[in-house]
Amino acid sequence: MKKLTTNSKLIGCLMGLSIVALGTGCTDSDYDLSSVDSTIGVGGEGLELPTSSTENIILDDVLKLNNSDFVKIAANGDYMFNKDGDEATPSHPYINKIWVEKANVNNNFRLHITLPSQSVGARRTKLSNPVTAEGKLAEFHYTGAASNDIRELKEASVSSDVEISVTVSADLKRAVKTFKTLRLTVPSYMRLDLRQCSPSQPDYDAATGVVTFHNVSSTANIKLRAAVKTLDFQKPATTDNKLRFTPGQDGKDGQVDLNGVLNVGISFDEVDYAQSGGDLYLSANMSMGSITVHEATGKFDPEISLRDLGRTTIGSVPDFLTDGEVSVNLYNPLIDINIQSDIDVAGFVSGTLYAGGH
């Protein structure tokens, strides 16, 4: 007698199912069946009874599902256990904002101007070669704590108001009536959003941090108003300008440090030598508020705790699984977890499946 035993799946897993001592189609009560193999094979192609005269019977014709909510028939005919659980409780990781508070702004600098030698009998003279001068007018240092969850910073969207007022000494105003250009240079790791400036709206090169006013009267109210919008942590540091993030260690917060200078440069090509005596210089007053980081690009390691992965209840058990003579073996059961996130990050999920009860 041929014995056929095949297997079916549980979400890609196996279900072994055997039923013993099912009667045959024989009516002779004197016929001895003790030596006949009475095992029924259960598989995807059908069911074969242990007699040579019985034809193949589709499994669903014998084992009825009774509208079970967890036992289903796969496309190939296998019986499968498949049960969806409830929605998991979402996790909302949170990283504290970074506050970079003002530590020090030093405005005690002057750019002194040296005029070319005076020509004999010259008074108001147009110079063949423009005079240029450049120097530091302010320096600043900011520091702030950063959450230990932040491991690397590349760029950050921030908010901080900046105002720079340039002062021209009275003697320089008399000697030089007009600056062809007046340039203010801030650290290039700071990207500005220019607001209303005076005496006119300047040009701004974000790559170099240079703000340029053109044809500026030395008696004008020279003022730059702007907001710091971005900090670029990947900009190479210079001797004067450094933006650095140091990640925290051993559970302690990290730190953000900003060091920078404000430089000014002028050019002019006309001098009134009759008024050229005295103290010729420029100075500035720079003010900048505390810096708040709103968004950042980098590497972050917040704690994401999925405390409740949901529950599932098995009901509507088919009749053939409630028989005391039926046993079901589940091999390599799988849990399929679908996680959705509103940020594009790679992650790793691990867990252990325990069998409880009987």
C-alpha positions in Angstrom: 0.0 0.0 0.0 1.4 3.4 -1.0 2.0 5.9 1.8 1.9 9.6 0.8 3.0 12.3 3.3 3.5 15.9 2.2 3.7 19.3 4.1 1.9 22.6 4.0 3.0 26.1 5.1 2.4 28.6 7.9 3.5 32.0 6.4 6.3 30.2 4.7 6.5 27.6 7.5 5.4 23.9 7.6 2.3 22.2 9.1 2.5 18.5 9.7 -1.0 17.0 10.1 -1.9 13.3 10.3 -5.2 11.5 10.8 -5.1 7.8 11.8 -7.5 4.9 11.2 -9.9 6.4 8.7 -12.3 3.7 7.4 -12.0 2.4 3.8 -14.7 1.7 1.3 -14.8 -2.0 2.0 -18.1 -3.6 3.3 -16.8 -7.1 4.1 -16.7 -7.3 7.9 -14.5 -10.4 7.8 -11.8 -8.5 5.9 -8.7 -8.0 8.0 -7.3 -4.5 7.7 -4.8 -4.7 10.5 -1.9 -4.9 8.1 -3.0 -2.0 5.9 -1.2 1.3 6.3 -4.0 3.7 7.3 -2.0 7.0 7.3 -3.6 9.7 5.2 -1.2 12.1 3.5 -2.1 15.8 3.5 -0.7 18.1 0.8 -1.3 20.7 -1.8 -2.3 18.4 -4.7 -5.1 16.6 -2.9 -5.7 13.8 -0.4 -4.9 10.1 -1.0 -6.7 7.4 1.0 -4.8 4.2 1.9 -6.6 2.0 -0.6 -5.6 1.4 -4.2 -9.2 1.9 -5.4 -9.8 5.4 -4.0 -9.3 8.4 -6.3 -7.6 11.6 -5.3 -9.8 14.0 -3.3 -9.2 17.7 -3.0 -8.2 18.5 0.5 -10.8 21.2 0.9 -13.6 18.7 0.2 -12.6 16.7 3.3 -11.3 19.3 5.8 -13.7 22.2 5.9 -12.5 25.6 7.1 -15.8 26.8 8.5 -14.9 30.4 7.5 -11.8 30.3 9.8 -10.1 33.6 10.2 -6.6 32.3 10.4 -6.4 29.0 8.4 -6.4 29.8 4.7 -5.7 27.9 1.5 -2.7 29.1 -0.5 -2.7 29.3 -4.3 -0.9 26.0 -4.5 -3.5 24.3 -2.2 -1.5 24.3 1.0 -3.2 25.0 4.2 -1.6 28.0 5.9 -1.9 29.7 9.3 -1.9 33.5 8.8 -3.1 35.9 11.5 -2.7 39.7 11.5 -2.1 41.5 14.8 -3.3 44.8 16.1 -1.4 48.0 15.3 1.7 48.5 17.3 2.0 51.6 19.6 4.0 54.2 17.7 7.2 55.5 19.0 8.1 59.2 18.8 11.8 59.7 19.4 12.7 63.2 20.5 16.0 65.1 20.5 16.3 68.3 22.5 16.9 71.5 20.6 20.4 72.9 20.6 20.8 76.3 22.2 24.0 78.1 21.3 24.1 81.0 23.7 26.2 84.1 23.3 29.4 84.0 25.3 31.4 87.0 24.1 31.4 89.5 21.3 34.4 91.8 21.3 34.1 95.0 19.3 37.2 96.7 20.5 39.0 96.9 17.2 39.8 99.6 14.7 41.0 99.7 11.1 43.4 102.5 10.7 43.8 104.1 7.3 47.1 105.3 5.8 46.8 107.8 2.9 49.3 107.9 0.0 51.9 110.6 0.0 50.5 114.0 -0.9 51.5 115.6 -4.2 53.0 119.1 -4.2 50.1 121.6 -4.2 47.5 118.9 -4.2 44.2 119.2 -2.4 41.3 117.1 -3.5 43.1 114.5 -5.6 41.9 111.7 -7.8 44.3 108.8 -7.2 45.6 106.8 -10.1 45.6 103.6 -8.0 42.7 103.1 -5.5 43.6 102.8 -1.8 42.5 99.5 -0.2 42.6 98.5 3.5 41.3 95.6 5.4 41.3 94.4 9.0 39.4 92.9 11.9 36.6 94.9 13.6 35.0 92.3 15.9 35.4 88.7 17.1 33.0 86.4 18.8 32.8 83.1 20.6 29.6 81.1 21.1 29.1 77.8 22.9 26.1 75.5 23.6 25.2 72.1 24.7 24.0 69.4 22.3 22.0 66.3 23.2 24.0 63.1 23.6 21.7 61.6 21.0 23.5 63.6 18.3 26.6 61.8 17.1 27.5 64.0 14.1 26.4 67.3 12.6 26.8 68.3 9.0 24.4 71.2 8.5 21.8 72.9 10.7 19.0 75.3 10.1 19.1 78.0 12.8 17.7 81.4 13.8 19.7 84.3 15.1 19.5 88.0 14.4 22.7 89.8 13.4 23.2 93.6 13.3 26.5 95.3 12.3 27.0 99.1 12.4 30.1 100.6 10.9 31.5 103.8 12.3 33.7 106.1 10.3 35.9 108.6 12.3 35.2 112.3 11.8 38.7 112.9 10.4 38.3 110.1 7.9 34.9 111.4 6.8 36.5 114.8 6.0 39.4 113.2 4.1 37.5 110.5 2.1 34.0 111.5 0.9 33.1 108.2 -0.8 34.1 104.6 -0.5 34.0 102.8 -3.8 33.4 99.6 -2.0 32.9 98.7 1.7 33.0 94.9 2.4 32.0 93.1 5.6 33.2 89.5 5.8 31.6 87.0 8.2 32.6 83.4 8.6 31.6 81.4 5.5 30.1 78.6 7.7 27.3 81.1 8.5 24.8 81.7 5.8 22.8 84.9 6.1 19.4 86.0 5.1 19.8 89.7 4.4 17.2 92.1 5.7 16.9 95.9 5.3 20.3 97.4 5.2 21.6 100.9 4.7 22.5 103.1 3.0 21.6 100.6 0.2 21.1 96.9 -0.2 24.5 95.2 -0.6 25.6 92.2 -2.6 26.1 88.9 -0.7 28.3 86.0 -1.6 27.3 83.1 0.6 30.2 80.9 -0.4 32.8 83.4 0.9 30.6 85.3 3.5 31.4 88.6 1.9 28.8 91.4 2.0 29.7 94.3 -0.4 28.3 97.9 -0.4 29.0 100.0 -3.4 29.6 103.8 -3.7 29.0 104.5 0.0 29.2 108.0 1.4 31.5 108.1 4.4 28.9 110.1 6.3 26.1 107.6 5.7 24.5 105.4 8.3 26.2 102.1 7.4 24.3 99.2 8.8 23.9 95.5 8.0 20.8 93.7 9.2 20.5 89.9 8.7 19.5 86.6 10.2 21.8 83.6 10.5 19.8 80.8 8.7 22.3 78.0 8.3 25.4 76.7 10.0 27.7 74.5 7.8 29.7 72.2 10.0 31.6 70.8 7.0 33.3 74.1 6.1 37.1 73.8 6.7 38.2 75.7 9.8 40.6 78.7 9.5 42.8 80.3 12.1 40.0 82.8 13.0 36.9 81.0 12.0 36.0 77.6 13.4 32.6 75.8 13.8 33.0 72.6 15.7 30.7 69.9 17.1 32.0 67.6 19.8 29.7 64.6 20.5 29.0 63.6 24.1 30.7 60.7 25.8 29.5 58.4 28.6 26.0 59.7 28.5 27.0 63.3 28.8 25.9 66.0 26.4 28.0 67.2 23.5 29.0 70.7 22.6 28.8 73.2 19.8 31.5 75.9 19.5 31.5 78.9 17.2 34.6 81.1 16.8 34.7 83.8 14.3 35.7 87.3 13.3 34.2 90.2 11.4 36.5 91.8 8.9 36.0 95.0 7.0 37.6 96.2 3.8 37.3 99.5 2.0 38.6 101.0 -1.3 38.6 104.6 -2.4 40.2 106.6 -5.2 39.8 110.3 -4.1 41.3 112.1 -1.1 40.9 115.7 0.2 44.4 116.3 1.5 43.4 119.6 3.0 41.3 117.7 5.4 43.5 114.6 5.8 44.9 115.2 9.3 43.9 113.5 12.5 42.8 110.0 13.3 41.6 108.1 10.3 39.9 104.8 11.2 36.8 102.6 11.0 35.2 100.7 13.8 32.1 98.5 14.2 29.6 97.3 16.7 28.4 93.8 16.1 25.5 92.2 18.0 24.2 88.7 17.5 21.6 86.9 19.6 21.6 83.3 20.9 21.4 80.7 18.2 18.7 78.1 18.1 19.0 75.0 16.0 15.7 73.9 14.5 16.7 71.2 12.0 19.9 69.4 11.4 21.5 66.9 9.0 23.9 64.4 10.6 23.9 61.2 12.6 21.5 60.7 15.5 21.0 57.9 17.9 17.8 58.5 19.9 16.2 55.8 21.9 13.2 54.2 20.0 11.2 52.1 22.3 8.4 49.9 20.8 6.8 48.8 24.1 3.6 47.3 22.6 3.7 45.4 19.3 0.0 44.7 19.4 -2.0 41.6 20.1 -3.8 38.9 18.1 -6.5 36.4 19.1 -7.1 33.1 17.3 -10.8 32.2 16.9 -13.0 30.4 14.5 -11.0 27.2 14.7 -12.0 24.7 11.9 -13.7 21.5 13.2 -10.9 19.2 12.1 -8.4 21.0 14.3 -10.6 20.6 17.4 -10.5 16.7 17.3 -8.4 15.3 20.2 -6.7 12.9 17.7 -5.4 15.7 15.5 -2.1 17.4 16.2 -0.6 20.4 14.4 3.1 21.0 14.4 4.3 24.5 13.4 7.8 24.7 12.1 9.9 28.0 12.0 6.9 30.4 12.6 7.6 33.9 11.3 6.4 37.3 12.5 6.2 39.9 9.8 6.6 43.4 11.2 5.9 46.4 9.0 7.4 49.6 10.4 6.7 53.1 8.9 8.7 56.2 9.6 8.3 59.8 8.5 12.0 60.2 8.2 14.3 58.3 5.8 16.6 56.4 8.0 18.0 52.9 8.2 17.3 50.8 11.3 17.7 47.4 12.8 14.9 45.5 14.6 15.5 42.4 16.6 13.3 40.2 18.8 12.6 36.7 20.2 9.5 34.6 19.7 8.5 32.6 22.8 6.0 29.7 22.9 3.8 29.9 26.0 0.9 27.9 27.4 0.8 24.1 26.7 
